[in-house]
Amino acid sequence: MGGRRVVSALLALAILGAGPDRLALNLRQTVVVLTYHDVIPRRTAASEWFDCSVSELQDQIRGMERAKVHFITLEQLYRYLSAGAALPSRPVCITFADNYLGYYTYALPILRRHHIPSAQFVHTGFVGSPIGRPKLTWAELAEIDRAGDVTIGSQTVTHPPDLRTLSDAGLRKEMTESKRALESHLHHPVRFLAYPNGKFDSRCERAAARAGYAMACSEVTRPANLSPNLFAVNRYVHTKWQGALQHVTGDR
């Protein structure tokens, strides 16, 4: 009889899809993740929608501080989502995408003045590129990685417009070669991934897990604790920061 109960329990877990990608149970605390892209000195007619000016970033940080949020690292986020580890009240995780030099030049000094940890997701095929908007170099990435307040993650090699259109081999190459390059230059495991443009599907999730990542981020505008699994972690684009703040403070 006991053996049948064990088998039934295992079958139930299989049906539910339980496994290392599932979120911990009973994640009642709301946590939100914001993603920024480039940070620019000031907004002009040529600015893109994803740009954030220095004054806008400062205003957003002040707004979050007035709301008494606590800024957490990507590792803290992972430990909460995967194992229910304790978080401070009103937790917010700040991330950046695309490895723009504006993060290094403008954002990082502001974040450090406010003692805010952050993460930078890097497309390794463009590290140090001066074409278009300049990107951080390997030396700059190693420098900020050593400081301890920045988590470096992967955003694939070439930042494909839509990962879902790639072959299995192409998907594997984008994820594994980016991880390998980052680990070679930073000399430690790289555990987190962000899907370029937030476009992904279950095949991309499986590819990320097989490549050895522990967690991957989307751009689905919902609290992270409501994510489907660890390879589809919800993340607000920074233009939605006020909605994210309302969720984490319970004012919505």
Secondary structure, DSSP 8 states (H G I E B T S, - for coil): -HHHHHHHHHHHHHHHT-STTS--S---S--EEEEE--EESS--TT--TT-EEHHHHHHHHHHHHHTT-EEE-HHHHHHHHHH-----SSEEEEEEETTBHHIIIIIHHHHHHTT--EEEEE-GGGTT--SSS-B--HHHHHHHHHHSSEEEEE--SS--S-GGGS-HHHHHHHHHHHHHHHHHHHSS---EEE-GGG---HHHHHHHHHTT-SEEE---SS-GGG-SSTTSB--EEGGGHHHHHHHHHT--
